[in-house]
Amino acid sequence: MSHIMVNVAWPYANGPRHIGHVAGFGVPSDVYARYQRMKGNDVLMVSGTDEHGTPILVEADKEGVTPQELANRYNRVIANDLCNLGLSYDLFTRTTTKNHEHVVQEMFRQCLANGYIYKGTQKVAISPSTGRTLPDRYIEGECPICHAQGRARRPVRQLRQ
């Protein structure tokens, strides 16, 4: 018997997930986990809601609630939806738990100690109205590098100073 860990993508807790989201992150991993269980393997399938990041802040601002209030509401909605669909998670948690924080910090420390993390700076976009950094999907207007107009695309390379 093998021990199999299935790490499923963590959807943002900024709104309900639609069937396309679930078809992309939930169903394939669930099929794989069920297949491994049928083979007699010991499977642990884990995921949870990602409750950090710009999508949470943007939606919370739009709804006039705190990011934590938004994450609390949508964690329950998403967890209930996945459960009602019959997905076979062994653990569905959230990034705001103390355990998650501890595990991620320990992993970060190990990566840093082993030299797997590049220390440097990069140029990022800042919202003039909020002062927050913005991922490329929230940037509109002229690109300061190539002067293209419109919505930003995923960068081909990281910008380093």
DSSP file (Angstrom, degrees, kcal/mol; ACC not computed):
  #  RESIDUE AA STRUCTURE BP1 BP2  ACC     N-H-->O    O-->H-N    N-H-->O    O-->H-N    TCO  KAPPA ALPHA  PHI   PSI    X-CA   Y-CA   Z-CA
    1    1 A M              0   0    0      0, 0.0     2,-0.3     0, 0.0    40,-0.1   0.000 360.0 360.0 360.0 134.8    0.0    0.0    0.0
    2    2 A S        -     0   0    0      2,-0.0    40,-2.4     0, 0.0     2,-0.6  -0.721 360.0-126.0-101.8 154.6    1.3    3.5   -0.9
    3    3 A H  E     -a   42   0A   0     -2,-0.3     2,-0.5    38,-0.2    40,-0.2  -0.908  30.9-170.6 -99.6 122.2    0.6    6.7    0.9
    4    4 A I  E     -a   43   0A   0     38,-3.1    40,-2.5    -2,-0.6     2,-0.5  -0.953  10.6-162.9-119.6 128.8   -0.8    9.3   -1.6
    5    5 A M  E     -a   44   0A   0     -2,-0.5     2,-0.7    38,-0.2    40,-0.2  -0.957   4.2-162.4-111.1 125.5   -1.3   12.9   -0.8
    6    6 A V  E     -a   45   0A   0     38,-2.8    40,-2.5    -2,-0.5     2,-0.8  -0.921   3.3-164.7-108.9 110.1   -3.6   14.9   -3.2
    7    7 A N  E     -a   46   0A   0     -2,-0.7     2,-0.2    38,-0.2    40,-0.2  -0.845  11.2-160.9 -98.4 107.4   -3.1   18.6   -2.8
    8    8 A V        -     0   0    0     38,-2.6    40,-0.1    -2,-0.8    18,-0.1  -0.600  29.1 -92.2 -90.0 147.6   -6.1   20.3   -4.5
    9    9 A A        -     0   0    0     16,-0.3    39,-0.3    -2,-0.2    -1,-0.1  -0.202  37.7-124.9 -54.3 148.4   -6.0   24.0   -5.6
   10   10 A W        -     0   0    0     37,-0.1    39,-0.2    39,-0.1    -1,-0.1  -0.869  23.3-144.2-101.6 106.5   -7.2   26.4   -3.0
   11   11 A P        -     0   0    0      0, 0.0    39,-2.6     0, 0.0     2,-0.1  -0.419  24.6-104.3 -71.2 144.8  -10.0   28.6   -4.4
   12   12 A Y  B     -c   50   0B   0     37,-0.2     2,-0.8     1,-0.1     3,-0.4  -0.423  21.5-134.1 -63.4 141.3  -10.2   32.2   -3.3
   13   13 A A  S    S+     0   0    0     37,-2.1    61,-0.4     1,-0.2    62,-0.2  -0.358  75.9 109.2 -92.3  52.4  -13.0   32.9   -0.8
   14   14 A N  S    S-     0   0    0     -2,-0.8    -1,-0.2     1,-0.3    57,-0.1   0.300  88.1 -18.8-110.8   8.0  -14.2   36.0   -2.6
   15   15 A G  S    S-     0   0    0     -3,-0.4    -1,-0.3    56,-0.1    63,-0.1  -0.911  88.8 -58.1 168.8 170.2  -17.4   34.6   -4.0
   16   16 A P        -     0   0    0      0, 0.0     2,-0.3     0, 0.0    59,-0.1  -0.384  53.7-119.9 -68.0 149.4  -19.2   31.3   -4.7
   17   17 A R        -     0   0    0     -2,-0.1     2,-0.2    -6,-0.0    -4,-0.0  -0.688  24.5-142.8 -87.4 141.7  -17.5   28.9   -7.1
   18   18 A H    >>  -     0   0    0     -2,-0.3     4,-1.9     1,-0.1     3,-0.8  -0.527  32.9 -93.7 -98.7 173.9  -19.4   28.0  -10.2
   19   19 A I  H 3> S+     0   0    0      1,-0.3     4,-2.6     2,-0.2     5,-0.2   0.802 123.2  59.6 -60.6 -30.4  -19.4   24.6  -11.9
   20   20 A G  H 3> S+     0   0    0      2,-0.2     4,-1.3     1,-0.2    -1,-0.3   0.893 105.5  48.5 -64.4 -39.3  -16.5   25.6  -14.2
   21   21 A H  H <> S+     0   0    0     -3,-0.8     4,-2.5     2,-0.2     5,-0.5   0.953 113.4  46.6 -62.1 -48.6  -14.3   26.2  -11.2
   22   22 A V  H  X>S+     0   0    0     -4,-1.9     5,-2.5     1,-0.3     4,-1.4   0.877 109.4  54.1 -64.3 -37.6  -15.2   22.9   -9.6
   23   23 A A  H  <5S+     0   0    0     -4,-2.6    -1,-0.3    -5,-0.2    -2,-0.2   0.815 113.4  45.0 -64.5 -28.8  -14.7   21.1  -12.9
   24   24 A G  H  <5S+     0   0    0     -4,-1.3    -2,-0.2    -3,-0.4    -1,-0.2   0.869 132.1  11.5 -84.3 -39.0  -11.2   22.6  -13.0
   25   25 A F  H  <5S+     0   0    0     -4,-2.5     4,-0.4    -5,-0.1   -16,-0.3   0.753 129.2  39.9-112.3 -29.7   -9.9   22.1   -9.5
   26   26 A G  T  X5S+     0   0    0     -4,-1.4     4,-2.1    -5,-0.5    -3,-0.2   0.932 109.6  47.4 -90.8 -49.4  -12.3   19.7   -7.7
   27   27 A V  H  ><S+     0   0    0     -5,-2.5     4,-2.7     2,-0.2     5,-0.2   0.933 110.0  49.4 -66.2 -49.1  -13.5   17.0  -10.0
   28   28 A P  H  > S+     0   0    0      0, 0.0     4,-2.2     0, 0.0    -1,-0.2   0.923 115.0  44.8 -58.8 -42.4  -10.1   15.9  -11.5
   29   29 A S  H  > S+     0   0    0     -4,-0.4     4,-2.6     1,-0.2    -2,-0.2   0.881 112.9  51.7 -68.5 -35.7   -8.4   15.6   -8.1
   30   30 A D  H  X S+     0   0    0     -4,-2.1     4,-2.7     2,-0.2     5,-0.2   0.909 109.2  49.9 -66.0 -42.0  -11.5   13.8   -6.6
   31   31 A V  H  X S+     0   0    0     -4,-2.7     4,-2.4     2,-0.2    -2,-0.2   0.928 112.7  47.7 -60.9 -44.9  -11.4   11.3   -9.5
   32   32 A Y  H  X S+     0   0    0     -4,-2.2     4,-2.5    -5,-0.2    -2,-0.2   0.928 112.3  48.5 -62.8 -45.3   -7.7   10.7   -8.9
   33   33 A A  H  X S+     0   0    0     -4,-2.6     4,-2.2     1,-0.2    -2,-0.2   0.915 112.4  48.3 -62.7 -43.0   -8.2   10.3   -5.1
   34   34 A R  H  X S+     0   0    0     -4,-2.7     4,-2.5     2,-0.2    -1,-0.2   0.901 110.4  52.1 -64.4 -40.3  -11.1    7.9   -5.5
   35   35 A Y  H  X S+     0   0    0     -4,-2.4     4,-1.5    -5,-0.2    -2,-0.2   0.937 110.4  47.9 -59.7 -47.1   -9.0    5.8   -8.1
   36   36 A Q  H  <>S+     0   0    0     -4,-2.5     5,-2.3     1,-0.2     4,-0.3   0.882 111.3  50.7 -63.5 -37.9   -6.1    5.6   -5.6
   37   37 A R  H ><5S+     0   0    0     -4,-2.2     3,-1.7     1,-0.2    -1,-0.2   0.907 107.4  53.6 -64.9 -40.6   -8.4    4.5   -2.8
   38   38 A M  H 3<5S+     0   0    0     -4,-2.5    -1,-0.2     1,-0.3    -2,-0.2   0.816 103.7  56.8 -63.5 -29.7  -10.0    1.8   -5.0
   39   39 A K  T 3<5S-     0   0    0     -4,-1.5    -1,-0.3    -5,-0.2    -2,-0.2   0.546 125.0-106.4 -76.1  -7.0   -6.4    0.5   -5.7
   40   40 A G  T < 5S+     0   0    0     -3,-1.7    -3,-0.2     1,-0.3     2,-0.2   0.560  71.4 144.2  94.2   8.9   -6.1    0.2   -1.9
   41   41 A N      < -     0   0    0     -5,-2.3     2,-0.8    -6,-0.2    -1,-0.3  -0.482  57.4-113.7 -82.0 153.8   -3.8    3.1   -1.3
   42   42 A D  E     -a    3   0A   0    -40,-2.4   -38,-3.1    -2,-0.2     2,-0.4  -0.794  43.6-169.3 -86.6 112.4   -4.0    5.3    1.8
   43   43 A V  E     -a    4   0A   0     -2,-0.8     2,-0.5   -40,-0.2   -38,-0.2  -0.862  21.6-171.2-114.1 137.8   -5.1    8.7    0.4
   44   44 A L  E     -a    5   0A   0    -40,-2.5   -38,-2.8    -2,-0.4     2,-0.6  -0.967  10.2-171.1-123.3 112.2   -5.2   12.1    2.0
   45   45 A M  E     +a    6   0A   0     -2,-0.5    45,-2.7    43,-0.2    46,-1.7  -0.919  14.5 175.6-108.0 119.5   -7.0   14.7   -0.1
   46   46 A V  E     +ab   7  91A   0    -40,-2.5   -38,-2.6    -2,-0.6     2,-0.3  -0.905  13.7 128.7-129.0 150.8   -6.6   18.2    1.2
   47   47 A S  E     + b   0  92A   0     44,-1.8    46,-2.7    -2,-0.3     2,-0.3  -0.917  16.2 175.4-169.3-166.9   -7.6   21.7    0.2
   48   48 A G  E     - b   0  93A   0    -39,-0.3     2,-0.4    44,-0.3    46,-0.3  -0.964  42.6 -58.3 171.2-174.7   -9.3   24.8    1.6
   49   49 A T  E     - b   0  94A   0     44,-1.9    46,-2.1    -2,-0.3     2,-0.7  -0.762  40.0-132.2 -94.4 137.6  -10.2   28.3    0.8
   50   50 A D  B     +c   12   0B   0    -39,-2.6   -37,-2.1    -2,-0.4    44,-0.0  -0.792  26.7 178.4 -84.8 117.1   -7.4   30.9    0.1
   51   51 A E        +     0   0    0     -2,-0.7     2,-0.3   -39,-0.2    20,-0.1   0.042  51.9  77.2-114.3  24.3   -8.4   33.9    2.2
   52   52 A H        +     0   0    0     19,-0.0     2,-0.1     4,-0.0   -39,-0.1  -0.920  64.5  57.4-127.1 155.1   -5.5   36.1    1.4
   53   53 A G  S >> S-     0   0    0     -2,-0.3     4,-1.6     1,-0.2     3,-0.7  -0.339  88.9 -61.5 115.5 168.2   -4.7   38.3   -1.6
   54   54 A T  H 3> S+     0   0    0      1,-0.2     4,-3.0     2,-0.2     5,-0.3   0.848 120.6  62.2 -59.4 -41.0   -6.1   41.0   -3.8
   55   55 A P  H 3> S+     0   0    0      0, 0.0     4,-1.9     0, 0.0    -1,-0.2   0.877 106.3  48.2 -56.4 -34.9   -9.3   39.3   -4.9
   56   56 A I  H <> S+     0   0    0     -3,-0.7     4,-2.5     2,-0.2    -2,-0.2   0.941 113.6  46.2 -67.7 -47.2  -10.4   39.1   -1.3
   57   57 A L  H  X S+     0   0    0     -4,-1.6     4,-2.5     2,-0.2     5,-0.2   0.912 112.5  50.1 -62.6 -43.6   -9.6   42.8   -0.7
   58   58 A V  H  X S+     0   0    0     -4,-3.0     4,-2.2     1,-0.2    -1,-0.2   0.936 114.5  42.9 -62.8 -47.3  -11.3   44.0   -3.9
   59   59 A E  H  X S+     0   0    0     -4,-1.9     4,-2.2    -5,-0.3    -1,-0.2   0.890 112.7  52.8 -68.8 -38.3  -14.5   42.1   -3.2
   60   60 A A  H  X>S+     0   0    0     -4,-2.5     5,-2.1     2,-0.2     4,-1.2   0.923 110.6  48.2 -62.3 -43.6  -14.6   43.1    0.5
   61   61 A D  H  <5S+     0   0    0     -4,-2.5     3,-0.4     1,-0.2    -2,-0.2   0.922 111.0  51.2 -59.9 -44.1  -14.3   46.7   -0.5
   62   62 A K  H  <5S+     0   0    0     -4,-2.2    -2,-0.2     1,-0.2    -1,-0.2   0.873 115.9  40.8 -61.6 -38.6  -17.0   46.3   -3.1
   63   63 A E  H  <5S-     0   0    0     -4,-2.2    -1,-0.2     2,-0.1    -2,-0.2   0.560 108.9-122.1 -88.5  -9.2  -19.4   44.7   -0.5
   64   64 A G  T  <5S+     0   0    0     -4,-1.2     2,-0.3    -3,-0.4    -3,-0.2   0.838  73.2 114.0  71.7  32.9  -18.4   47.1    2.3
   65   65 A V  S   <S-     0   0    0     -5,-2.1    -1,-0.3    -6,-0.2    -2,-0.1  -0.797  72.9 -91.7-125.6 169.6  -17.3   44.4    4.6
   66   66 A T     >  -     0   0    0     -2,-0.3     4,-2.3     1,-0.1     5,-0.2  -0.472  36.4-114.3 -77.0 155.2  -14.0   43.4    6.1
   67   67 A P  H  > S+     0   0    0      0, 0.0     4,-2.6     0, 0.0     5,-0.2   0.881 118.2  52.7 -55.8 -37.7  -11.8   40.8    4.3
   68   68 A Q  H  > S+     0   0    0      2,-0.2     4,-2.7     1,-0.2     5,-0.2   0.899 107.3  50.7 -67.7 -39.3  -12.3   38.4    7.2
   69   69 A E  H  > S+     0   0    0      2,-0.2     4,-2.1     1,-0.2    -1,-0.2   0.925 112.7  47.2 -61.4 -43.7  -16.1   38.7    7.1
   70   70 A L  H  X S+     0   0    0     -4,-2.3     4,-2.6     1,-0.2     5,-0.2   0.938 113.3  47.7 -62.2 -47.3  -16.1   38.0    3.4
   71   71 A A  H  X S+     0   0    0     -4,-2.6     4,-2.3     1,-0.2     5,-0.2   0.888 109.9  53.0 -62.9 -40.1  -13.8   35.0    3.8
   72   72 A N  H  X S+     0   0    0     -4,-2.7     4,-1.5     2,-0.2    -1,-0.2   0.931 112.2  45.2 -60.1 -45.6  -15.9   33.6    6.6
   73   73 A R  H  X S+     0   0    0     -4,-2.1     4,-1.8     1,-0.2    -2,-0.2   0.949 117.4  41.7 -64.5 -50.1  -19.0   33.8    4.5
   74   74 A Y  H  X S+     0   0    0     -4,-2.6     4,-2.8   -61,-0.4     5,-0.3   0.753 106.1  62.4 -77.9 -22.1  -17.6   32.3    1.4
   75   75 A N  H  X S+     0   0    0     -4,-2.3     4,-2.7    -5,-0.2     5,-0.2   0.947 108.4  44.5 -60.2 -46.6  -15.6   29.6    3.1
   76   76 A R  H  X S+     0   0    0     -4,-1.5     4,-2.5    -5,-0.2     5,-0.2   0.914 114.3  48.8 -63.3 -43.5  -18.9   28.2    4.4
   77   77 A V  H  X S+     0   0    0     -4,-1.8     4,-2.4     2,-0.2    -2,-0.2   0.948 115.6  42.9 -61.7 -49.0  -20.6   28.6    1.0
   78   78 A I  H  X S+     0   0    0     -4,-2.8     4,-2.5     2,-0.2     5,-0.2   0.925 114.6  49.5 -65.7 -45.4  -17.7   26.9   -0.9
   79   79 A A  H  X S+     0   0    0     -4,-2.7     4,-2.2    -5,-0.3    -1,-0.2   0.917 113.0  47.5 -60.6 -44.0  -17.2   24.1    1.7
   80   80 A N  H  X S+     0   0    0     -4,-2.5     4,-2.9    -5,-0.2    -1,-0.2   0.916 111.5  50.5 -63.7 -43.3  -21.0   23.4    1.7
   81   81 A D  H  X S+     0   0    0     -4,-2.4     4,-1.6    -5,-0.2    -2,-0.2   0.927 112.2  46.2 -61.2 -45.3  -21.1   23.3   -2.2
   82   82 A L  H  <>S+     0   0    0     -4,-2.5     5,-1.9     1,-0.2     4,-0.4   0.889 114.1  48.7 -66.1 -38.5  -18.2   20.9   -2.5
   83   83 A C  H ><5S+     0   0    0     -4,-2.2     3,-1.5    -5,-0.2    -2,-0.2   0.925 109.7  51.6 -64.5 -45.3  -19.6   18.7    0.2
   84   84 A N  H 3<5S+     0   0    0     -4,-2.9    -1,-0.2     1,-0.3    -2,-0.2   0.784 104.9  56.8 -65.1 -26.7  -23.1   18.7   -1.5
   85   85 A L  T 3<5S-     0   0    0     -4,-1.6    -1,-0.3    -5,-0.2    -2,-0.2   0.592 116.6-118.2 -78.1  -9.9  -21.4   17.7   -4.7
   86   86 A G  T < 5 +     0   0    0     -3,-1.5    -3,-0.2    -4,-0.4    -2,-0.1   0.681  50.6 167.5  84.5  18.7  -20.0   14.7   -2.9
   87   87 A L      < -     0   0    0     -5,-1.9     2,-0.8     1,-0.1    -1,-0.2  -0.412  37.2-127.9 -67.7 146.2  -16.3   15.5   -3.3
   88   88 A S        +     0   0    0     -2,-0.1   -43,-0.2     3,-0.0    -1,-0.1  -0.311  41.5 162.7-100.3  51.6  -14.2   13.3   -1.1
   89   89 A Y        -     0   0    0     -2,-0.8     3,-0.2     1,-0.2   -43,-0.2  -0.423  27.2-164.4 -66.1 140.0  -11.9   15.7    0.8
   90   90 A D  S    S+     0   0    0    -45,-2.7     2,-0.3     1,-0.4   -44,-0.2   0.715  85.1  15.1 -90.1 -28.2  -10.3   14.4    4.0
   91   91 A L  E     +b   46   0A   0    -46,-1.7   -44,-1.8    -3,-0.1     2,-0.5  -0.942  60.5 177.3-147.4 123.5   -9.5   17.9    5.1
   92   92 A F  E     +b   47   0A   0     -2,-0.3   -44,-0.3   -46,-0.2     2,-0.1  -0.958  29.3 148.1-124.6 110.7  -11.0   21.1    3.8
   93   93 A T  E     -b   48   0A   0    -46,-2.7   -44,-1.9    -2,-0.5     2,-0.3  -0.170  37.9-106.8-123.9-151.8   -9.6   24.0    5.7
   94   94 A R  E >   -b   49   0A   0    -46,-0.3     3,-1.3    -2,-0.1     6,-0.3  -0.988  19.5-120.6-150.1 155.0   -8.6   27.7    5.3
   95   95 A T  T 3  S+     0   0    0    -46,-2.1   -45,-0.1    -2,-0.3    -1,-0.0   0.559 106.0  67.2 -75.9  -5.8   -5.5   29.8    5.0
   96   96 A T  T 3  S+     0   0    0    -47,-0.2    -1,-0.2     4,-0.1     2,-0.2   0.353  75.6 108.2 -95.8   6.9   -6.5   31.8    8.1
   97   97 A T  S <> S-     0   0    0     -3,-1.3     4,-2.1     1,-0.1     5,-0.1  -0.509  76.2-124.9 -80.6 154.4   -6.1   29.0   10.6
   98   98 A K  H  > S+     0   0    0      1,-0.2     4,-2.6     2,-0.2     5,-0.2   0.877 111.9  55.1 -62.6 -38.5   -3.2   29.0   13.0
   99   99 A N  H  > S+     0   0    0      2,-0.2     4,-2.7     1,-0.2     5,-0.2   0.929 107.9  48.1 -62.7 -44.8   -2.2   25.5   11.8
  100  100 A H  H  > S+     0   0    0     -6,-0.3     4,-2.7     1,-0.2     5,-0.3   0.930 111.8  50.1 -60.6 -45.4   -2.0   26.7    8.2
  101  101 A E  H  X S+     0   0    0     -4,-2.1     4,-2.3     1,-0.2    -1,-0.2   0.921 112.3  47.5 -58.6 -45.7    0.1   29.7    9.2
  102  102 A H  H  X S+     0   0    0     -4,-2.6     4,-2.2     2,-0.2    -2,-0.2   0.934 113.5  46.7 -63.1 -47.5    2.5   27.5   11.2
  103  103 A V  H  X S+     0   0    0     -4,-2.7     4,-2.3     1,-0.2    -2,-0.2   0.920 114.2  47.1 -63.7 -44.7    2.9   24.9    8.4
  104  104 A V  H  X S+     0   0    0     -4,-2.7     4,-2.6    -5,-0.2    -1,-0.2   0.907 111.9  50.2 -66.0 -41.6    3.5   27.5    5.7
  105  105 A Q  H  X S+     0   0    0     -4,-2.3     4,-2.5    -5,-0.3    -1,-0.2   0.896 111.1  49.3 -63.6 -38.9    6.0   29.5    7.8
  106  106 A E  H  X S+     0   0    0     -4,-2.2     4,-2.2     2,-0.2    -2,-0.2   0.907 111.3  48.7 -66.8 -41.3    7.9   26.3    8.6
  107  107 A M  H  X S+     0   0    0     -4,-2.3     4,-2.4     2,-0.2    -2,-0.2   0.915 111.6  50.5 -62.8 -42.2    8.0   25.4    4.9
  108  108 A F  H  X S+     0   0    0     -4,-2.6     4,-2.7     1,-0.2    -2,-0.2   0.927 109.2  51.0 -60.8 -46.0    9.2   28.9    4.0
  109  109 A R  H  X S+     0   0    0     -4,-2.5     4,-2.8     1,-0.2    -1,-0.2   0.902 110.8  48.6 -59.8 -41.5   11.9   28.7    6.6
  110  110 A Q  H  X S+     0   0    0     -4,-2.2     4,-1.8     2,-0.2    -1,-0.2   0.911 112.0  48.3 -66.6 -41.8   13.1   25.4    5.2
  111  111 A C  H  <>S+     0   0    0     -4,-2.4     5,-2.7     2,-0.2     6,-0.5   0.912 113.9  47.6 -63.0 -42.2   13.1   26.7    1.6
  112  112 A L  H ><5S+     0   0    0     -4,-2.7     3,-1.4     1,-0.2    -2,-0.2   0.932 111.2  50.2 -63.8 -46.5   15.0   29.8    2.8
  113  113 A A  H 3<5S+     0   0    0     -4,-2.8    -1,-0.2     1,-0.3    -2,-0.2   0.817 110.9  50.3 -62.6 -31.3   17.6   27.8    4.7
  114  114 A N  T 3<5S-     0   0    0     -4,-1.8    -1,-0.3    -5,-0.2    -2,-0.2   0.387 116.5-112.5 -90.0   3.5   18.2   25.5    1.7
  115  115 A G  T < 5S+     0   0    0     -3,-1.4    -3,-0.2    -4,-0.2    -2,-0.1   0.705  78.8 127.6  78.0  20.0   18.7   28.4   -0.6
  116  116 A Y      < +     0   0    0     -5,-2.7     2,-0.5    -6,-0.2    -4,-0.2   0.484  53.6  78.9 -87.6  -2.1   15.6   27.9   -2.7
  117  117 A I  S    S-     0   0    0     -6,-0.5     2,-0.5    -5,-0.2    -2,-0.0  -0.922  72.6-140.9-113.7 127.4   14.3   31.5   -2.3
  118  118 A Y        -     0   0    0     -2,-0.5     2,-0.6     2,-0.0    -2,-0.1  -0.726  14.4-147.7 -83.3 126.1   15.7   34.3   -4.4
  119  119 A K        +     0   0    0     -2,-0.5     2,-0.3     2,-0.0    -2,-0.0  -0.859  48.4 100.9 -95.9 123.0   16.1   37.5   -2.4
  120  120 A G        -     0   0    0     -2,-0.6     2,-0.3     2,-0.0    40,-0.0  -0.965  61.8 -94.6-175.2-172.9   15.5   40.6   -4.4
  121  121 A T        -     0   0    0     -2,-0.3    40,-1.1     2,-0.0     2,-0.3  -0.862  27.0-168.4-121.8 158.2   13.1   43.3   -5.4
  122  122 A Q        -     0   0    0     -2,-0.3     2,-0.3    38,-0.2    38,-0.2  -0.987  29.0-106.3-142.9 154.9   10.7   43.6   -8.2
  123  123 A K        +     0   0    0     -2,-0.3     2,-0.3    36,-0.3    36,-0.2  -0.630  42.4 179.8 -79.0 135.2    8.7   46.4   -9.7
  124  124 A V        -     0   0    0     -2,-0.3     2,-0.3    11,-0.0     9,-0.0  -0.940  29.6-107.3-134.3 158.5    5.0   46.2   -8.9
  125  125 A A  E     -D  134   0C   0      9,-0.6     9,-2.3    -2,-0.3     2,-0.4  -0.655  29.9-157.5 -85.9 141.6    1.9   48.2   -9.7
  126  126 A I  E     -D  133   0C   0     -2,-0.3     7,-0.2     7,-0.2     6,-0.1  -0.962  19.3-122.6-119.8 134.7    0.3   50.2   -6.9
  127  127 A S     >  -     0   0    0      5,-3.1     4,-2.7    -2,-0.4     5,-0.1  -0.642  15.8-150.0 -73.0 124.7   -3.3   51.4   -6.9
  128  128 A P  T  4 S+     0   0    0      0, 0.0    -1,-0.2     0, 0.0     0, 0.0   0.800  94.5  49.1 -67.0 -26.5   -3.3   55.2   -6.5
  129  129 A S  T  4 S+     0   0    0      1,-0.1    -2,-0.0     3,-0.1    -3,-0.0   0.819 127.7  19.2 -83.4 -29.7   -6.6   55.2   -4.7
  130  130 A T  T  4 S-     0   0    0      2,-0.2    -1,-0.1    -3,-0.1     3,-0.1   0.647  89.0-130.5-113.4 -19.8   -5.8   52.4   -2.1
  131  131 A G     <  +     0   0    0     -4,-2.7     2,-0.2     1,-0.3    -2,-0.0   0.526  63.6 133.4  78.5   5.0   -2.0   52.2   -2.0
  132  132 A R        -     0   0    0     -5,-0.1    -5,-3.1     1,-0.1    -1,-0.3  -0.549  62.9-107.2 -87.6 152.6   -2.2   48.4   -2.4
  133  133 A T  E     -D  126   0C   0     -7,-0.2    -7,-0.2    -2,-0.2    -1,-0.1  -0.482  35.9-143.8 -72.4 152.1   -0.2   46.4   -4.8
  134  134 A L  E     -D  125   0C   0     -9,-2.3    -9,-0.6    -2,-0.1     2,-0.1  -0.968   5.9-131.9-123.4 130.3   -2.1   45.0   -7.8
  135  135 A P    >   -     0   0    0      0, 0.0     3,-2.1     0, 0.0     4,-0.2  -0.407  40.9-101.8 -68.2 159.3   -1.8   41.7   -9.6
  136  136 A D  G >  S+     0   0    0      1,-0.3     3,-1.8     2,-0.2    16,-0.5   0.783 117.1  67.8 -57.8 -29.6   -1.6   42.2  -13.4
  137  137 A R  G 3  S+     0   0    0      1,-0.3    -1,-0.3    14,-0.1    17,-0.0   0.665 100.4  50.6 -68.3 -12.7   -5.3   41.2  -13.9
  138  138 A Y  G <  S+     0   0    0     -3,-2.1     2,-0.5    13,-0.1    -1,-0.3   0.346  89.6 100.9-101.3   5.5   -6.4   44.4  -12.1
  139  139 A I    <   +     0   0    0     -3,-1.8    13,-1.9    -4,-0.2     2,-0.3  -0.790  44.7 172.9 -99.6 131.0   -4.2   46.7  -14.2
  140  140 A E  B     +E  151   0D   0     -2,-0.5     2,-0.3    11,-0.2    11,-0.2  -0.920  37.8  41.8-129.1 156.8   -5.7   48.7  -17.0
  141  141 A G  S    S-     0   0    0      9,-0.6     2,-0.4    -2,-0.3     9,-0.3  -0.775  95.8  -8.6 112.2-155.3   -4.2   51.5  -19.2
  142  142 A E        -     0   0    0     -2,-0.3     7,-0.2     7,-0.2     6,-0.1  -0.662  62.3-125.0 -88.6 133.4   -0.9   51.9  -20.9
  143  143 A C     >  -     0   0    0      5,-2.5     4,-1.7    -2,-0.4    -1,-0.0  -0.613  12.9-146.8 -71.8 126.7    2.0   49.5  -20.1
  144  144 A P  T  4 S+     0   0    0      0, 0.0    -1,-0.1     0, 0.0    -2,-0.0   0.641  95.0  45.7 -71.0 -11.9    5.0   51.6  -19.0
  145  145 A I  T  4 S+     0   0    0      3,-0.1    -2,-0.0     1,-0.0    -3,-0.0   0.903 132.9   9.8 -94.5 -54.1    7.4   49.1  -20.6
  146  146 A C  T  4 S-     0   0    0      2,-0.1    -4,-0.0     0, 0.0    -3,-0.0   0.507  90.7-129.2-107.9  -6.1    5.9   48.4  -24.1
  147  147 A H     <  +     0   0    0     -4,-1.7     2,-0.1     1,-0.2    -5,-0.0   0.643  50.8 156.2  66.4  18.6    3.2   51.1  -24.2
  148  148 A A        -     0   0    0     -6,-0.1    -5,-2.5     1,-0.1     2,-0.3  -0.441  36.9-129.5 -69.4 149.8    0.5   48.7  -25.2
  149  149 A Q        +     0   0    0     -7,-0.2     2,-0.2    -2,-0.1    -7,-0.2  -0.681  60.6  32.5 -98.9 154.7   -3.0   49.8  -24.3
  150  150 A G  S    S-     0   0    0     -9,-0.3    -9,-0.6    -2,-0.3     2,-0.2  -0.652  98.6  -7.4 109.2-160.4   -5.7   47.7  -22.4
  151  151 A R  B    S-E  140   0D   0     -2,-0.2   -11,-0.2   -11,-0.2   -14,-0.1  -0.502  73.6-109.2 -76.6 142.5   -5.6   45.1  -19.7
  152  152 A A        -     0   0    0    -13,-1.9     2,-0.3   -16,-0.5    -1,-0.1  -0.343  28.5-144.2 -67.8 150.9   -2.3   43.7  -18.6
  153  153 A R        -     0   0    0      1,-0.1     3,-0.1    -2,-0.0    -1,-0.1  -0.715  38.9 -75.5-107.7 164.2   -1.4   40.2  -19.6
  154  154 A R        -     0   0    0     -2,-0.3    -1,-0.1     1,-0.1     2,-0.1  -0.388  60.2-107.5 -57.9 133.7    0.6   37.8  -17.4
  155  155 A P        -     0   0    0      0, 0.0    -1,-0.1     0, 0.0     3,-0.1  -0.367  15.0-145.6 -67.6 144.6    4.3   38.8  -17.6
  156  156 A V  S    S+     0   0    0      1,-0.2     2,-0.3    -3,-0.1    -2,-0.1   0.796  83.9  14.4 -77.1 -29.8    6.6   36.6  -19.6
  157  157 A R  S    S-     0   0    0     -3,-0.0     2,-0.3     0, 0.0    -1,-0.2  -0.950  85.4-101.0-142.0 160.2    9.4   37.3  -17.2
  158  158 A Q        -     0   0    0     -2,-0.3     2,-0.5    -3,-0.1    -2,-0.0  -0.609  34.3-128.4 -79.4 141.0    9.9   38.7  -13.7
  159  159 A L        -     0   0    0     -2,-0.3     2,-0.4   -36,-0.2   -36,-0.3  -0.811  29.2-172.6 -90.5 127.7   11.2   42.3  -13.5
  160  160 A R              0   0    0     -2,-0.5   -38,-0.2   -38,-0.2   -40,-0.0  -0.950 360.0 360.0-122.0 142.3   14.2   42.6  -11.3
  161  161 A Q              0   0    0    -40,-1.1   -39,-0.1    -2,-0.4    -1,-0.1   0.420 360.0 360.0 -92.5 360.0   15.9   45.8  -10.2
